[in-house]
Amino acid sequence: NAGVTQTPKFRVLKTGQSMTLLCAQDMNHEYMYWYRQDPGMGLRLIHYSVGEGTTAKGEVPDGYNVSRLKKQNFLLGLESAAPSQTSVYFCASRPYGQGIAGANVLTFGAGSRLTVL
Amino acid sequence: GEDVEQSLFLSVREGDSSVINCTYTDSSSTYLYWYKQEPGAGLQLLTYIFSNMDMKQDQRLTVLLNKKDKHLSLRIADTQTGDSAIYFCAESIGGYNKLIFGAGTRLAVHP
């Protein structure tokens, strides 16, 4: 049971380049999320999806686009990378409904470290 | 606004208790969470508490919630080297399980 898998794990980009981070989950979860983690700051929500074909903006969506064409996959795209997007990116998912004893619990991937020069 | 604050670093001796503190701002939070992040890994749920509870105990973990002061703490009894990690406090607000995370407390356990 792989859970949440992110690819690639590491990537170095030059300013202005584009790339896509892939998140795949095999738990049949409806909700998927992309967060970024920066030193001294908590995780910040970039975009999320409540089901196949739907996406919504989180706290820091600028400079990113997402797509959820298949239920198991959630893609995060950077069209023109900037140094400010150097970060560790985490994907997470959860099932619809109340989960464990009413608490909604996220399952996280291992992260993708992106450096933009 | 929404904000979760926690100290960034804690160092304890192996076998002692660790207490990690957190303050949050949204009084409408229904659940508060503690997540653990080990080096090179994603976050894993450690424990959570419903907002109408004052305390929750789970083996070596004790969570205390003071709603009046919006203060949450995580106590780890008999801290072991395997407990060395970053611990994130988070509150859930609104719909779609929007979680607001603190910056994380790095726990270092030394012999």
Interface residues (C-beta under 8 A of the other chain):
Chain A: V4 Y31 Y35 G40 M41 G42 L43 R44 L45 Y48 V50 A56 G58 F90 A92 R94 G102 A103 N104 V105 L106 F108 G109 A110 G111
Chain B: V4 L8 Y31 Y33 G40 A41 G42 L43 Q44 L45 Y48 F50 F88 A90 S92 Y96 N97 K98 L99 I100 F101 G102 A103 G104
